[in-house]
Amino acid sequence: MQNYTNIMKLYQADLYIRLSKEDGDKAESNSISNQRDLIYSFLKDKDDIQVYEEKVDDGYSGVGFVEVR
């Protein structure tokens, strides 16, 4: 019988990064850049999490949900 205790589970994650209302109309908001940096910094030592896709709503605020993507 095989020993499966050393098998690590691997998770795939989608990153969802959203514009902050305070950033206005910059090319890429500080909020987007800061969130991306924080997320990747958090994931740096998480060997069991792989980034599958990065979704960015730069230009849409979470204040109003007129359109759902």
Phi and psi restraints in degrees (range 20) as a CNS / XPLOR table:
assign (resid 1 and name C) (resid 2 and name N)
       (resid 2 and name CA) (resid 2 and name C) 1.0 -82.3 20.0 2
assign (resid 2 and name N) (resid 2 and name CA)
       (resid 2 and name C) (resid 3 and name N) 1.0 151.0 20.0 2
assign (resid 2 and name C) (resid 3 and name N)
       (resid 3 and name CA) (resid 3 and name C) 1.0 -98.6 20.0 2
assign (resid 3 and name N) (resid 3 and name CA)
       (resid 3 and name C) (resid 4 and name N) 1.0 114.8 20.0 2
assign (resid 3 and name C) (resid 4 and name N)
       (resid 4 and name CA) (resid 4 and name C) 1.0 -101.5 20.0 2
assign (resid 4 and name N) (resid 4 and name CA)
       (resid 4 and name C) (resid 5 and name N) 1.0 13.2 20.0 2
assign (resid 4 and name C) (resid 5 and name N)
       (resid 5 and name CA) (resid 5 and name C) 1.0 -69.6 20.0 2
assign (resid 5 and name N) (resid 5 and name CA)
       (resid 5 and name C) (resid 6 and name N) 1.0 -21.7 20.0 2
assign (resid 5 and name C) (resid 6 and name N)
       (resid 6 and name CA) (resid 6 and name C) 1.0 -94.4 20.0 2
assign (resid 6 and name N) (resid 6 and name CA)
       (resid 6 and name C) (resid 7 and name N) 1.0 5.4 20.0 2
assign (resid 6 and name C) (resid 7 and name N)
       (resid 7 and name CA) (resid 7 and name C) 1.0 -81.7 20.0 2
assign (resid 7 and name N) (resid 7 and name CA)
       (resid 7 and name C) (resid 8 and name N) 1.0 123.5 20.0 2
assign (resid 7 and name C) (resid 8 and name N)
       (resid 8 and name CA) (resid 8 and name C) 1.0 -92.7 20.0 2
assign (resid 8 and name N) (resid 8 and name CA)
       (resid 8 and name C) (resid 9 and name N) 1.0 134.9 20.0 2
assign (resid 8 and name C) (resid 9 and name N)
       (resid 9 and name CA) (resid 9 and name C) 1.0 -73.1 20.0 2
assign (resid 9 and name N) (resid 9 and name CA)
       (resid 9 and name C) (resid 10 and name N) 1.0 142.3 20.0 2
assign (resid 9 and name C) (resid 10 and name N)
       (resid 10 and name CA) (resid 10 and name C) 1.0 -118.8 20.0 2
assign (resid 10 and name N) (resid 10 and name CA)
       (resid 10 and name C) (resid 11 and name N) 1.0 129.0 20.0 2
assign (resid 10 and name C) (resid 11 and name N)
       (resid 11 and name CA) (resid 11 and name C) 1.0 -111.8 20.0 2
assign (resid 11 and name N) (resid 11 and name CA)
       (resid 11 and name C) (resid 12 and name N) 1.0 140.9 20.0 2
assign (resid 11 and name C) (resid 12 and name N)
       (resid 12 and name CA) (resid 12 and name C) 1.0 -105.2 20.0 2
assign (resid 12 and name N) (resid 12 and name CA)
       (resid 12 and name C) (resid 13 and name N) 1.0 135.8 20.0 2
assign (resid 12 and name C) (resid 13 and name N)
       (resid 13 and name CA) (resid 13 and name C) 1.0 -126.7 20.0 2
assign (resid 13 and name N) (resid 13 and name CA)
       (resid 13 and name C) (resid 14 and name N) 1.0 139.5 20.0 2
assign (resid 13 and name C) (resid 14 and name N)
       (resid 14 and name CA) (resid 14 and name C) 1.0 -94.5 20.0 2
assign (resid 14 and name N) (resid 14 and name CA)
       (resid 14 and name C) (resid 15 and name N) 1.0 135.6 20.0 2
assign (resid 14 and name C) (resid 15 and name N)
       (resid 15 and name CA) (resid 15 and name C) 1.0 -97.9 20.0 2
assign (resid 15 and name N) (resid 15 and name CA)
       (resid 15 and name C) (resid 16 and name N) 1.0 129.6 20.0 2
assign (resid 15 and name C) (resid 16 and name N)
       (resid 16 and name CA) (resid 16 and name C) 1.0 -116.4 20.0 2
assign (resid 16 and name N) (resid 16 and name CA)
       (resid 16 and name C) (resid 17 and name N) 1.0 115.5 20.0 2
assign (resid 16 and name C) (resid 17 and name N)
       (resid 17 and name CA) (resid 17 and name C) 1.0 -119.9 20.0 2
assign (resid 17 and name N) (resid 17 and name CA)
       (resid 17 and name C) (resid 18 and name N) 1.0 130.1 20.0 2
assign (resid 17 and name C) (resid 18 and name N)
       (resid 18 and name CA) (resid 18 and name C) 1.0 -125.1 20.0 2
assign (resid 18 and name N) (resid 18 and name CA)
       (resid 18 and name C) (resid 19 and name N) 1.0 146.2 20.0 2
assign (resid 18 and name C) (resid 19 and name N)
       (resid 19 and name CA) (resid 19 and name C) 1.0 -61.2 20.0 2
assign (resid 19 and name N) (resid 19 and name CA)
       (resid 19 and name C) (resid 20 and name N) 1.0 139.4 20.0 2
assign (resid 19 and name C) (resid 20 and name N)
       (resid 20 and name CA) (resid 20 and name C) 1.0 -91.6 20.0 2
assign (resid 20 and name N) (resid 20 and name CA)
       (resid 20 and name C) (resid 21 and name N) 1.0 141.6 20.0 2
assign (resid 20 and name C) (resid 21 and name N)
       (resid 21 and name CA) (resid 21 and name C) 1.0 -57.1 20.0 2
assign (resid 21 and name N) (resid 21 and name CA)
       (resid 21 and name C) (resid 22 and name N) 1.0 -32.4 20.0 2
assign (resid 21 and name C) (resid 22 and name N)
       (resid 22 and name CA) (resid 22 and name C) 1.0 -74.0 20.0 2
assign (resid 22 and name N) (resid 22 and name CA)
       (resid 22 and name C) (resid 23 and name N) 1.0 -12.8 20.0 2
assign (resid 22 and name C) (resid 23 and name N)
       (resid 23 and name CA) (resid 23 and name C) 1.0 -83.3 20.0 2
assign (resid 23 and name N) (resid 23 and name CA)
       (resid 23 and name C) (resid 24 and name N) 1.0 -13.6 20.0 2
assign (resid 23 and name C) (resid 24 and name N)
       (resid 24 and name CA) (resid 24 and name C) 1.0 66.3 20.0 2
assign (resid 24 and name N) (resid 24 and name CA)
       (resid 24 and name C) (resid 25 and name N) 1.0 -136.4 20.0 2
assign (resid 24 and name C) (resid 25 and name N)
       (resid 25 and name CA) (resid 25 and name C) 1.0 -115.6 20.0 2
assign (resid 25 and name N) (resid 25 and name CA)
       (resid 25 and name C) (resid 26 and name N) 1.0 40.4 20.0 2
assign (resid 25 and name C) (resid 26 and name N)
       (resid 26 and name CA) (resid 26 and name C) 1.0 -68.4 20.0 2
assign (resid 26 and name N) (resid 26 and name CA)
       (resid 26 and name C) (resid 27 and name N) 1.0 160.7 20.0 2
assign (resid 26 and name C) (resid 27 and name N)
       (resid 27 and name CA) (resid 27 and name C) 1.0 -55.1 20.0 2
assign (resid 27 and name N) (resid 27 and name CA)
       (resid 27 and name C) (resid 28 and name N) 1.0 -52.9 20.0 2
assign (resid 27 and name C) (resid 28 and name N)
       (resid 28 and name CA) (resid 28 and name C) 1.0 -133.6 20.0 2
assign (resid 28 and name N) (resid 28 and name CA)
       (resid 28 and name C) (resid 29 and name N) 1.0 123.9 20.0 2
assign (resid 28 and name C) (resid 29 and name N)
       (resid 29 and name CA) (resid 29 and name C) 1.0 -64.3 20.0 2
assign (resid 29 and name N) (resid 29 and name CA)
       (resid 29 and name C) (resid 30 and name N) 1.0 152.6 20.0 2
assign (resid 29 and name C) (resid 30 and name N)
       (resid 30 and name CA) (resid 30 and name C) 1.0 -58.5 20.0 2
assign (resid 30 and name N) (resid 30 and name CA)
       (resid 30 and name C) (resid 31 and name N) 1.0 -35.6 20.0 2
assign (resid 30 and name C) (resid 31 and name N)
       (resid 31 and name CA) (resid 31 and name C) 1.0 -60.5 20.0 2
assign (resid 31 and name N) (resid 31 and name CA)
       (resid 31 and name C) (resid 32 and name N) 1.0 -43.6 20.0 2
assign (resid 31 and name C) (resid 32 and name N)
       (resid 32 and name CA) (resid 32 and name C) 1.0 -62.5 20.0 2
assign (resid 32 and name N) (resid 32 and name CA)
       (resid 32 and name C) (resid 33 and name N) 1.0 -49.8 20.0 2
assign (resid 32 and name C) (resid 33 and name N)
       (resid 33 and name CA) (resid 33 and name C) 1.0 -61.6 20.0 2
assign (resid 33 and name N) (resid 33 and name CA)
       (resid 33 and name C) (resid 34 and name N) 1.0 -44.0 20.0 2
assign (resid 33 and name C) (resid 34 and name N)
       (resid 34 and name CA) (resid 34 and name C) 1.0 -65.3 20.0 2
assign (resid 34 and name N) (resid 34 and name CA)
       (resid 34 and name C) (resid 35 and name N) 1.0 -42.9 20.0 2
assign (resid 34 and name C) (resid 35 and name N)
       (resid 35 and name CA) (resid 35 and name C) 1.0 -63.3 20.0 2
assign (resid 35 and name N) (resid 35 and name CA)
       (resid 35 and name C) (resid 36 and name N) 1.0 -43.9 20.0 2
assign (resid 35 and name C) (resid 36 and name N)
       (resid 36 and name CA) (resid 36 and name C) 1.0 -59.9 20.0 2
assign (resid 36 and name N) (resid 36 and name CA)
       (resid 36 and name C) (resid 37 and name N) 1.0 -46.7 20.0 2
assign (resid 36 and name C) (resid 37 and name N)
       (resid 37 and name CA) (resid 37 and name C) 1.0 -60.1 20.0 2
assign (resid 37 and name N) (resid 37 and name CA)
       (resid 37 and name C) (resid 38 and name N) 1.0 -44.1 20.0 2
assign (resid 37 and name C) (resid 38 and name N)
       (resid 38 and name CA) (resid 38 and name C) 1.0 -63.4 20.0 2
assign (resid 38 and name N) (resid 38 and name CA)
       (resid 38 and name C) (resid 39 and name N) 1.0 -43.1 20.0 2
assign (resid 38 and name C) (resid 39 and name N)
       (resid 39 and name CA) (resid 39 and name C) 1.0 -64.4 20.0 2
assign (resid 39 and name N) (resid 39 and name CA)
       (resid 39 and name C) (resid 40 and name N) 1.0 -48.9 20.0 2
assign (resid 39 and name C) (resid 40 and name N)
       (resid 40 and name CA) (resid 40 and name C) 1.0 -68.2 20.0 2
assign (resid 40 and name N) (resid 40 and name CA)
       (resid 40 and name C) (resid 41 and name N) 1.0 -31.1 20.0 2
assign (resid 40 and name C) (resid 41 and name N)
       (resid 41 and name CA) (resid 41 and name C) 1.0 -64.7 20.0 2
assign (resid 41 and name N) (resid 41 and name CA)
       (resid 41 and name C) (resid 42 and name N) 1.0 -42.9 20.0 2
assign (resid 41 and name C) (resid 42 and name N)
       (resid 42 and name CA) (resid 42 and name C) 1.0 -62.3 20.0 2
assign (resid 42 and name N) (resid 42 and name CA)
       (resid 42 and name C) (resid 43 and name N) 1.0 -41.4 20.0 2
assign (resid 42 and name C) (resid 43 and name N)
       (resid 43 and name CA) (resid 43 and name C) 1.0 -79.5 20.0 2
assign (resid 43 and name N) (resid 43 and name CA)
       (resid 43 and name C) (resid 44 and name N) 1.0 -10.5 20.0 2
assign (resid 43 and name C) (resid 44 and name N)
       (resid 44 and name CA) (resid 44 and name C) 1.0 -51.6 20.0 2
assign (resid 44 and name N) (resid 44 and name CA)
       (resid 44 and name C) (resid 45 and name N) 1.0 -41.6 20.0 2
assign (resid 44 and name C) (resid 45 and name N)
       (resid 45 and name CA) (resid 45 and name C) 1.0 -108.2 20.0 2
assign (resid 45 and name N) (resid 45 and name CA)
       (resid 45 and name C) (resid 46 and name N) 1.0 17.9 20.0 2
assign (resid 45 and name C) (resid 46 and name N)
       (resid 46 and name CA) (resid 46 and name C) 1.0 -100.9 20.0 2
assign (resid 46 and name N) (resid 46 and name CA)
       (resid 46 and name C) (resid 47 and name N) 1.0 83.7 20.0 2
assign (resid 46 and name C) (resid 47 and name N)
       (resid 47 and name CA) (resid 47 and name C) 1.0 -66.2 20.0 2
assign (resid 47 and name N) (resid 47 and name CA)
       (resid 47 and name C) (resid 48 and name N) 1.0 -17.4 20.0 2
assign (resid 47 and name C) (resid 48 and name N)
       (resid 48 and name CA) (resid 48 and name C) 1.0 -91.6 20.0 2
assign (resid 48 and name N) (resid 48 and name CA)
       (resid 48 and name C) (resid 49 and name N) 1.0 2.1 20.0 2
assign (resid 48 and name C) (resid 49 and name N)
       (resid 49 and name CA) (resid 49 and name C) 1.0 -120.2 20.0 2
assign (resid 49 and name N) (resid 49 and name CA)
       (resid 49 and name C) (resid 50 and name N) 1.0 122.4 20.0 2
assign (resid 49 and name C) (resid 50 and name N)
       (resid 50 and name CA) (resid 50 and name C) 1.0 -109.9 20.0 2
assign (resid 50 and name N) (resid 50 and name CA)
       (resid 50 and name C) (resid 51 and name N) 1.0 138.2 20.0 2
assign (resid 50 and name C) (resid 51 and name N)
       (resid 51 and name CA) (resid 51 and name C) 1.0 -79.4 20.0 2
assign (resid 51 and name N) (resid 51 and name CA)
       (resid 51 and name C) (resid 52 and name N) 1.0 120.4 20.0 2
assign (resid 51 and name C) (resid 52 and name N)
       (resid 52 and name CA) (resid 52 and name C) 1.0 -87.7 20.0 2
assign (resid 52 and name N) (resid 52 and name CA)
       (resid 52 and name C) (resid 53 and name N) 1.0 -47.1 20.0 2
assign (resid 52 and name C) (resid 53 and name N)
       (resid 53 and name CA) (resid 53 and name C) 1.0 -154.0 20.0 2
assign (resid 53 and name N) (resid 53 and name CA)
       (resid 53 and name C) (resid 54 and name N) 1.0 148.3 20.0 2
assign (resid 53 and name C) (resid 54 and name N)
       (resid 54 and name CA) (resid 54 and name C) 1.0 -113.3 20.0 2
assign (resid 54 and name N) (resid 54 and name CA)
       (resid 54 and name C) (resid 55 and name N) 1.0 121.5 20.0 2
assign (resid 54 and name C) (resid 55 and name N)
       (resid 55 and name CA) (resid 55 and name C) 1.0 -111.9 20.0 2
assign (resid 55 and name N) (resid 55 and name CA)
       (resid 55 and name C) (resid 56 and name N) 1.0 127.4 20.0 2
assign (resid 55 and name C) (resid 56 and name N)
       (resid 56 and name CA) (resid 56 and name C) 1.0 -124.3 20.0 2
assign (resid 56 and name N) (resid 56 and name CA)
       (resid 56 and name C) (resid 57 and name N) 1.0 124.3 20.0 2
assign (resid 56 and name C) (resid 57 and name N)
       (resid 57 and name CA) (resid 57 and name C) 1.0 -106.6 20.0 2
assign (resid 57 and name N) (resid 57 and name CA)
       (resid 57 and name C) (resid 58 and name N) 1.0 77.5 20.0 2
assign (resid 57 and name C) (resid 58 and name N)
       (resid 58 and name CA) (resid 58 and name C) 1.0 -95.6 20.0 2
assign (resid 58 and name N) (resid 58 and name CA)
       (resid 58 and name C) (resid 59 and name N) 1.0 103.3 20.0 2
assign (resid 58 and name C) (resid 59 and name N)
       (resid 59 and name CA) (resid 59 and name C) 1.0 126.8 20.0 2
assign (resid 59 and name N) (resid 59 and name CA)
       (resid 59 and name C) (resid 60 and name N) 1.0 -9.6 20.0 2
assign (resid 59 and name C) (resid 60 and name N)
       (resid 60 and name CA) (resid 60 and name C) 1.0 -120.3 20.0 2
assign (resid 60 and name N) (resid 60 and name CA)
       (resid 60 and name C) (resid 61 and name N) 1.0 128.3 20.0 2
assign (resid 60 and name C) (resid 61 and name N)
       (resid 61 and name CA) (resid 61 and name C) 1.0 -96.8 20.0 2
assign (resid 61 and name N) (resid 61 and name CA)
       (resid 61 and name C) (resid 62 and name N) 1.0 152.6 20.0 2
assign (resid 61 and name C) (resid 62 and name N)
       (resid 62 and name CA) (resid 62 and name C) 1.0 -78.5 20.0 2
assign (resid 62 and name N) (resid 62 and name CA)
       (resid 62 and name C) (resid 63 and name N) 1.0 2.3 20.0 2
assign (resid 62 and name C) (resid 63 and name N)
       (resid 63 and name CA) (resid 63 and name C) 1.0 -67.6 20.0 2
assign (resid 63 and name N) (resid 63 and name CA)
       (resid 63 and name C) (resid 64 and name N) 1.0 -41.4 20.0 2
assign (resid 63 and name C) (resid 64 and name N)
       (resid 64 and name CA) (resid 64 and name C) 1.0 -123.0 20.0 2
assign (resid 64 and name N) (resid 64 and name CA)
       (resid 64 and name C) (resid 65 and name N) 1.0 137.0 20.0 2
assign (resid 64 and name C) (resid 65 and name N)
       (resid 65 and name CA) (resid 65 and name C) 1.0 -109.5 20.0 2
assign (resid 65 and name N) (resid 65 and name CA)
       (resid 65 and name C) (resid 66 and name N) 1.0 64.9 20.0 2
assign (resid 65 and name C) (resid 66 and name N)
       (resid 66 and name CA) (resid 66 and name C) 1.0 -73.2 20.0 2
assign (resid 66 and name N) (resid 66 and name CA)
       (resid 66 and name C) (resid 67 and name N) 1.0 -40.4 20.0 2
assign (resid 66 and name C) (resid 67 and name N)
       (resid 67 and name CA) (resid 67 and name C) 1.0 -124.4 20.0 2
assign (resid 67 and name N) (resid 67 and name CA)
       (resid 67 and name C) (resid 68 and name N) 1.0 130.3 20.0 2
assign (resid 67 and name C) (resid 68 and name N)
       (resid 68 and name CA) (resid 68 and name C) 1.0 -103.8 20.0 2
assign (resid 68 and name N) (resid 68 and name CA)
       (resid 68 and name C) (resid 69 and name N) 1.0 129.3 20.0 2
